[in-house]
Amino acid sequence: MRLQESGEMYLETILVLSKEHSYVRAVDVGEYMGFSKPSVSRAMRLLREAGYVQTDENGFLQLTESGKARAKKIYERHTVLSEYLKKIGVSDEVAVDDACKLEHYMSDETFEALRRQLESIS
């Protein structure tokens, strides 16, 4: 399924928050992303329907295997792109911001070429 950028951002946020905390709630996602409760609720419903997110009996969010795989892919793109941009002289803040934009639209081929380039200059 083709996720929109916003869906990928939600998955990435759940992954990041789950690394920091033993549980993740929709309210935590909203606070982290600066989104309203209705926006987060709608997004979580869509992600559940798509099979990317589950909610346990306590209301905690968990990524499914496909959700985890998608979130890890986006997070990896973000970290590699941020690092690459910093290595070529982009300021930290701009590199992180630009990586966030690029990670959703770049082809796998281009990403792999950038990753190889980063490895060769590291």
C-alpha distance (Angstrom), angle and dihedral (degrees) to the residues before:
residue distance angle dihedral
M1 . . .
R2 3.79 . .
L3 3.78 109.1 .
Q4 3.74 121.6 -157.5
E5 3.79 118.5 -121.6
S6 3.82 91.1 -100.6
G7 3.81 91.7 55.2
E8 3.79 90.8 51.1
M9 3.80 90.0 49.2
Y10 3.80 90.9 53.7
L11 3.80 91.4 50.2
E12 3.79 91.6 48.2
T13 3.81 90.7 48.7
I14 3.80 92.4 51.5
L15 3.82 89.4 50.0
V16 3.81 92.9 49.5
L17 3.81 93.0 46.3
S18 3.81 91.9 47.1
K19 3.82 88.7 56.8
E20 3.81 89.5 54.8
H21 3.84 99.7 39.9
S22 3.78 136.2 31.5
Y23 3.81 90.2 -126.5
V24 3.80 136.6 26.5
R25 3.79 125.9 -151.6
A26 3.78 128.0 -165.9
V27 3.80 88.7 -114.4
D28 3.83 89.3 57.5
V29 3.80 90.2 52.7
G30 3.81 90.7 49.8
E31 3.80 93.0 49.4
Y32 3.80 93.0 47.2
M33 3.79 93.3 48.8
G34 3.80 97.2 35.6
F35 3.82 92.9 -122.0
S36 3.79 130.0 139.4
K37 3.79 123.0 -103.9
P38 3.84 93.1 -111.7
S39 3.82 91.0 51.9
V40 3.79 92.1 50.2
S41 3.81 92.3 45.2
R42 3.79 91.6 52.7
A43 3.81 92.1 46.9
M44 3.81 92.5 48.5
R45 3.81 90.3 50.4
L46 3.81 90.8 52.1
L47 3.82 92.3 46.1
R48 3.83 90.8 48.7
E49 3.80 90.8 49.7
A50 3.81 89.7 49.9
G51 3.81 90.5 51.2
Y52 3.80 97.6 -114.1
V53 3.82 100.3 110.2
Q54 3.80 136.7 35.6
T55 3.77 130.1 -167.0
D56 3.79 117.3 -144.3
E57 3.81 127.0 -144.5
N58 3.83 90.4 -85.1
G59 3.81 93.4 51.9
F60 3.79 94.1 -106.1
L61 3.78 117.6 146.4
Q62 3.78 121.3 -122.9
L63 3.76 129.0 -179.9
T64 3.79 115.6 -124.1
E65 3.80 117.6 -133.3
S66 3.81 90.7 -92.9
G67 3.81 90.6 44.8
K68 3.79 91.2 50.2
A69 3.80 91.9 48.8
R70 3.81 91.8 49.9
A71 3.82 92.8 45.6
K72 3.82 92.4 48.9
K73 3.79 90.8 50.6
I74 3.80 92.3 52.5
Y75 3.81 92.7 43.2
E76 3.81 91.2 50.2
R77 3.79 90.6 50.2
H78 3.79 89.8 50.0
T79 3.80 94.7 50.7
V80 3.82 95.2 43.4
L81 3.79 93.7 45.9
S82 3.82 92.1 46.6
E83 3.78 91.1 50.7
Y84 3.80 92.8 45.7
L85 3.80 92.8 50.9
K86 3.81 91.3 48.4
K87 3.82 90.7 50.1
I88 3.79 91.2 55.3
G89 3.81 92.1 51.8
V90 3.80 105.9 -90.0
S91 3.81 113.8 141.5
D92 3.81 116.6 -105.4
E93 3.80 95.5 -111.1
V94 3.81 95.2 47.3
A95 3.82 91.9 43.2
V96 3.81 92.0 55.1
D97 3.81 92.4 44.7
D98 3.81 94.2 47.6
A99 3.81 92.6 44.4
C100 3.79 88.3 55.2
K101 3.79 89.6 56.9
L102 3.80 97.0 42.3
E103 3.80 98.5 45.6
H104 3.80 93.3 73.3
Y105 3.79 100.0 50.5
M106 3.78 106.7 34.4
S107 3.80 119.0 106.7
D108 3.79 119.7 -119.0
E109 3.81 89.0 -115.9
T110 3.80 93.4 55.7
F111 3.79 92.2 44.0
E112 3.80 92.3 52.0
A113 3.81 90.7 49.3
L114 3.82 90.3 51.8
R115 3.79 91.2 47.3
R116 3.83 90.8 52.3
Q117 3.79 89.9 47.9
L118 3.81 91.2 50.7
E119 3.81 90.9 50.2
S120 3.80 90.7 51.4
I121 3.82 93.3 52.5
S122 3.81 97.0 41.5
